[in-house]
């Protein structure tokens, strides 16, 4: 049985990581690679504390497992603020889910205390959908692809942007191989995945003017994530699925595309510039909600010029990806 002192020690560990984040994130906030490395180190420390606490309460870990991160953390594209997106895969053994769900809940709690808000879509290892045995994960992936709803395909896309942060990398690798095989057998699914992401909020109007939101809570703002990042990220994910590239990083996906994608690979410098631009333009963001929202009225002339260039590149890239996917599936009909 865990003592009150031990519980307090674990809580103090999470709180120290929150303080470390607050004290040091400004030091790395101007360098995309250093910032993501810093997030990685913090998340790893949270996971280790959570494992120690779970073992002290429930006993030894009952099976080999993989704790993976997805979303921007999976792609190594986190900004100053980042919410949680993660899951657990564990080897086939009876009566393990309760243990790993407890671990997932502890990790979620620890990350929240350390400064990573809970995922509003509940993509976390504390959710049974995102904490399953390898065989149940295989069924889950097939179900997402077979159902073909907007939600199920969004879940599949979220899963595919994953990488193992702690544990057995082979467990995740095998699941991605299963996904590749399923798509190869049913290539029409590429069109469904394309349809799932092809409608995104444009940052530019027909005359090249910036288009902030006209109504609602974010009136007057441009959502950099939805309007500019998503076309890059979603486009490269589609091509990676088609070419069986398992890396979740958008930059690595650019690097690993075959040479025949030369016209698409040329957009890699623009994507890297986008990562740098976001860190620059949102260096003073106060929370996760704020980190993606840009007020054009506060931007300099040069900043607006850069944003317009990046928005055009994102749109052109996604248009080229759309043509590739539609042509590829059409040739198989």
C-alpha positions as CSV (number, residue, x, y, z in Angstrom):
1,X,0.0,0.0,0.0
2,X,1.4,3.4,-0.9
3,X,2.0,5.7,2.0
4,X,0.8,9.3,2.1
5,X,4.5,10.4,2.1
6,X,5.1,8.5,-1.1
7,X,2.1,10.0,-2.8
8,X,3.2,13.5,-1.7
9,X,6.7,12.8,-3.2
10,X,5.2,11.9,-6.5
11,X,3.0,15.0,-6.5
12,X,6.0,17.1,-5.6
13,X,7.9,15.6,-8.5
14,X,5.2,16.7,-11.0
15,X,5.2,20.2,-9.5
16,X,8.9,20.5,-9.8
17,X,8.7,19.7,-13.5
18,X,6.0,22.4,-13.8
19,X,8.4,24.8,-12.2
20,X,11.3,23.6,-14.4
21,X,9.1,24.2,-17.4
22,X,8.2,27.8,-16.4
23,X,11.8,28.6,-15.5
24,X,13.5,27.3,-18.6
25,X,11.1,27.2,-21.6
26,X,12.0,30.8,-22.5
27,X,15.6,29.7,-23.0
28,X,14.7,27.2,-25.7
29,X,11.6,29.0,-27.1
30,X,13.4,30.4,-30.2
31,X,14.8,27.1,-31.4
32,X,12.4,24.5,-32.7
33,X,14.6,21.5,-32.1
34,X,15.7,22.6,-28.7
35,X,12.1,23.3,-27.7
36,X,10.9,19.9,-28.7
37,X,13.8,18.2,-27.0
38,X,12.9,20.1,-23.8
39,X,9.3,19.0,-24.1
40,X,10.5,15.4,-24.6
41,X,12.7,15.5,-21.5
42,X,9.8,16.8,-19.4
43,X,7.4,14.3,-20.7
44,X,9.8,11.4,-20.1
45,X,10.3,12.5,-16.5
46,X,6.6,12.6,-16.0
47,X,6.2,9.1,-17.4
48,X,9.0,7.8,-15.1
49,X,7.4,9.3,-12.0
50,X,4.0,7.9,-13.1
51,X,5.4,4.4,-13.6
52,X,7.1,4.5,-10.2
53,X,3.9,5.6,-8.5
54,X,1.8,2.9,-10.3
55,X,4.3,0.2,-9.4
56,X,4.3,1.3,-5.8
57,X,0.5,1.0,-5.7
58,X,-0.3,-2.0,-8.0
59,X,2.9,-4.0,-8.2
60,X,5.3,-4.7,-11.1
61,X,4.3,-3.9,-14.7
62,X,2.5,-7.1,-15.9
63,X,3.5,-7.0,-19.6
64,X,5.8,-5.3,-22.1
65,X,4.2,-2.1,-23.3
66,X,4.7,1.1,-25.3
67,X,3.6,4.5,-24.3
68,X,3.3,6.6,-27.4
69,X,2.7,10.3,-28.1
70,X,0.8,11.6,-31.1
71,X,-0.3,14.9,-32.5
72,X,2.3,17.7,-32.5
73,X,4.3,15.8,-29.8
74,X,4.4,12.7,-32.1
75,X,5.5,14.8,-35.0
76,X,8.1,16.8,-32.9
77,X,6.2,20.0,-33.8
78,X,5.2,21.3,-30.4
79,X,5.1,25.0,-29.8
80,X,5.6,26.7,-26.5
81,X,2.3,25.4,-25.3
82,X,1.0,21.9,-26.1
83,X,-1.8,19.7,-24.9
84,X,-1.8,16.0,-24.4
85,X,-2.2,13.3,-27.1
86,X,-1.0,9.8,-26.2
87,X,-1.8,6.2,-25.8
88,X,-0.6,2.8,-24.6
89,X,-0.2,-0.6,-26.4
90,X,0.6,-3.6,-24.3
91,X,1.4,-7.3,-25.1
92,X,-1.2,-10.0,-24.9
93,X,-1.8,-11.0,-21.3
94,X,-5.0,-11.5,-19.4
95,X,-6.2,-8.9,-16.9
96,X,-3.8,-6.2,-17.9
97,X,-6.1,-3.3,-19.0
98,X,-7.0,-2.2,-15.4
99,X,-3.3,-1.9,-14.7
100,X,-2.4,0.1,-17.8
101,X,-5.5,2.3,-17.6
102,X,-4.3,3.2,-14.1
103,X,-0.9,4.0,-15.5
104,X,-2.5,6.0,-18.3
105,X,-4.5,8.0,-15.8
106,X,-1.5,8.7,-13.7
107,X,0.5,9.9,-16.7
108,X,-2.4,12.2,-17.8
109,X,-2.6,13.7,-14.3
110,X,1.2,14.1,-14.1
111,X,1.4,15.8,-17.5
112,X,-1.5,18.2,-16.6
113,X,0.3,19.2,-13.4
114,X,3.5,19.7,-15.3
115,X,1.8,22.2,-17.7
116,X,0.3,20.0,-20.5
117,X,-3.5,20.5,-20.6
118,X,-5.8,17.5,-21.0
119,X,-6.8,16.6,-24.5
120,X,-10.3,18.0,-25.2
121,X,-10.9,15.0,-27.6
122,X,-9.8,12.6,-24.8
123,X,-6.9,11.1,-26.9
124,X,-5.1,9.9,-23.9
125,X,-3.9,6.7,-22.4
126,X,-6.5,7.1,-19.6
127,X,-9.2,6.4,-22.2
128,X,-9.8,2.7,-22.9
129,X,-9.9,3.4,-26.7
130,X,-6.3,4.6,-26.5
131,X,-5.1,2.0,-24.0
132,X,-5.4,-1.5,-25.4
133,X,-3.6,-4.8,-26.1
134,X,-1.9,-5.2,-29.4
135,X,-4.6,-7.5,-30.8
136,X,-7.4,-5.1,-29.8
137,X,-5.4,-2.2,-31.3
138,X,-5.3,-4.1,-34.6
139,X,-9.1,-4.5,-34.4
140,X,-9.5,-0.9,-33.5
141,X,-7.5,0.3,-36.5
142,X,-9.5,-1.9,-38.8
143,X,-12.7,-0.6,-37.3
144,X,-11.7,3.0,-37.8
145,X,-10.9,2.4,-41.4
146,X,-14.0,0.2,-42.1
147,X,-16.4,2.7,-40.5
148,X,-15.1,5.5,-42.7
149,X,-16.9,8.3,-40.7
150,X,-15.2,11.7,-40.3
151,X,-14.6,10.9,-36.6
152,X,-13.2,7.4,-37.2
153,X,-10.8,8.5,-40.0
154,X,-9.7,11.5,-37.9
155,X,-8.9,9.0,-35.0
156,X,-6.9,6.9,-37.5
157,X,-4.9,9.9,-38.8
158,X,-4.2,11.0,-35.2
159,X,-2.9,7.5,-34.4
160,X,-0.7,7.4,-37.4
161,X,1.2,10.6,-36.2
162,X,2.5,8.6,-33.3
163,X,5.9,7.5,-32.0
164,X,7.0,5.6,-28.9
165,X,8.2,7.8,-26.0
166,X,8.8,4.9,-23.6
167,X,8.8,1.2,-24.0
168,X,8.7,-1.3,-26.9
169,X,8.9,0.4,-30.3
170,X,8.1,-2.8,-32.1
171,X,4.5,-2.8,-30.7
172,X,3.8,0.5,-32.5
173,X,5.7,-0.5,-35.6
174,X,3.7,-3.7,-36.1
175,X,0.4,-1.7,-35.8
176,X,1.5,0.7,-38.5
177,X,2.4,-2.2,-40.7
178,X,-1.1,-3.5,-40.2
179,X,-2.5,-0.2,-41.3
180,X,-0.3,-0.1,-44.4
181,X,-1.5,-3.6,-45.4
182,X,-5.2,-2.6,-44.9
183,X,-4.7,0.5,-47.1
184,X,-2.9,-1.4,-49.8
185,X,-5.7,-3.9,-50.0
186,X,-8.4,-1.1,-50.2
187,X,-6.8,1.8,-52.0
188,X,-10.2,3.7,-52.2
189,X,-9.6,4.4,-48.5
190,X,-7.0,7.0,-49.6
191,X,-9.8,9.0,-51.1
192,X,-11.8,8.8,-47.9
193,X,-8.8,10.0,-45.9
194,X,-8.3,12.8,-48.4
195,X,-11.9,13.8,-48.2
196,X,-11.6,13.9,-44.4
197,X,-9.0,16.7,-44.5
198,X,-9.5,18.5,-47.8
199,X,-11.8,21.2,-46.4
200,X,-9.8,23.5,-44.2
201,X,-10.1,27.2,-43.3
202,X,-8.2,29.3,-45.8
203,X,-5.9,32.1,-44.5
204,X,-6.1,34.0,-47.8
205,X,-8.9,35.5,-49.8
206,X,-9.1,35.5,-53.7
207,X,-7.1,38.7,-53.9
208,X,-4.3,37.5,-51.6
209,X,-5.7,39.3,-48.5
210,X,-5.5,37.8,-45.1
211,X,-8.8,36.3,-43.9
212,X,-9.4,36.4,-40.2
213,X,-12.5,34.8,-38.6
214,X,-15.6,37.0,-39.2
215,X,-17.7,35.6,-36.4
216,X,-17.6,33.7,-33.1
217,X,-15.2,33.5,-30.2
218,X,-12.1,34.0,-32.4
219,X,-13.4,36.9,-34.5
220,X,-10.6,38.9,-35.9
221,X,-8.0,36.1,-35.6
222,X,-6.4,33.6,-37.9
223,X,-5.9,30.1,-36.6
224,X,-2.3,29.3,-37.8
225,X,-2.7,25.7,-37.0
226,X,-5.9,25.0,-38.9
227,X,-5.3,27.4,-41.8
228,X,-1.6,26.9,-42.5
229,X,-0.1,24.0,-40.5
230,X,-2.8,21.5,-41.3
231,X,-2.5,21.5,-45.1
232,X,1.3,20.7,-44.7
233,X,0.8,18.1,-42.0
234,X,-2.3,16.4,-43.6
235,X,-0.7,16.4,-47.0
236,X,2.5,14.7,-46.0
237,X,0.6,12.2,-43.8
238,X,-1.4,11.1,-46.9
239,X,1.7,10.6,-49.0
240,X,3.4,8.8,-46.1
241,X,0.5,6.4,-45.9
242,X,0.6,5.8,-49.7
243,X,4.4,5.3,-49.6
244,X,4.5,3.3,-46.4
245,X,6.6,5.9,-44.5
246,X,6.1,5.2,-40.8
247,X,7.9,8.3,-39.4
248,X,5.5,10.7,-37.8
249,X,7.7,13.8,-38.3
250,X,6.5,16.0,-41.2
251,X,10.1,17.0,-41.9
252,X,11.2,13.3,-42.0
253,X,8.3,12.5,-44.2
254,X,9.5,15.2,-46.6
255,X,13.0,13.6,-46.4
256,X,11.8,10.1,-47.0
257,X,9.5,10.8,-50.0
258,X,10.8,9.1,-53.2
259,X,12.5,11.2,-55.8
260,X,9.4,11.3,-58.0
261,X,7.9,13.7,-55.5
262,X,10.4,16.4,-56.3
263,X,7.7,19.0,-56.9
264,X,6.3,18.4,-53.4
265,X,9.6,18.0,-51.6
266,X,10.5,21.6,-52.6
267,X,8.0,22.8,-50.0
268,X,10.1,21.4,-47.1
269,X,11.9,24.8,-46.5
270,X,8.6,26.5,-46.3
271,X,7.3,24.1,-43.6
272,X,10.5,24.6,-41.6
273,X,10.0,28.3,-42.0
274,X,6.5,27.9,-40.7
275,X,7.7,26.2,-37.5
276,X,10.2,29.1,-36.9
277,X,7.5,31.7,-37.7
278,X,5.1,30.3,-35.2
279,X,7.7,30.4,-32.4
280,X,8.5,34.0,-33.3
281,X,5.0,35.3,-33.7
282,X,3.6,33.6,-30.6
283,X,6.6,33.8,-28.3
284,X,4.4,35.6,-25.7
285,X,1.5,33.2,-25.8
286,X,-0.1,32.7,-22.4
287,X,-1.8,29.3,-22.9
288,X,-2.5,26.5,-25.3
289,X,-5.6,28.2,-26.7
290,X,-3.6,31.4,-27.5
291,X,-0.6,29.7,-29.1
292,X,-2.2,29.2,-32.5
293,X,-4.2,32.4,-32.8
294,X,-2.8,35.4,-34.7
295,X,-4.3,38.9,-34.8
296,X,-3.3,40.4,-38.2
297,X,-3.8,43.9,-36.7
298,X,-0.8,43.4,-34.4
299,X,1.6,42.0,-37.2
300,X,4.3,44.0,-38.9
301,X,4.3,44.4,-42.7
302,X,7.1,41.8,-43.0
303,X,5.3,39.3,-40.7
304,X,2.2,39.6,-42.9
305,X,4.3,39.0,-46.0
306,X,5.8,35.8,-44.5
307,X,2.4,34.6,-43.4
308,X,0.9,35.1,-46.9
309,X,3.8,33.3,-48.5
310,X,3.4,30.3,-46.1
311,X,-0.3,30.2,-46.6
312,X,0.1,30.1,-50.4
313,X,2.7,27.3,-50.1
314,X,0.5,25.3,-47.8
315,X,-2.4,25.5,-50.2
316,X,-0.2,24.7,-53.3
317,X,1.3,21.7,-51.6
318,X,-2.1,20.3,-50.5
319,X,-3.5,20.8,-54.1
320,X,-0.5,18.8,-55.5
321,X,-1.1,16.0,-52.9
322,X,-4.8,15.9,-53.8
323,X,-3.9,15.4,-57.5
324,X,-1.4,12.6,-56.6
325,X,-3.9,10.7,-54.5
326,X,-6.8,11.1,-56.9
327,X,-4.6,10.1,-59.9
328,X,-3.1,7.1,-58.0
329,X,-6.5,5.7,-57.0
330,X,-8.0,6.4,-60.4
331,X,-5.3,4.3,-62.1
332,X,-6.2,1.4,-59.9
333,X,-9.9,1.5,-60.9
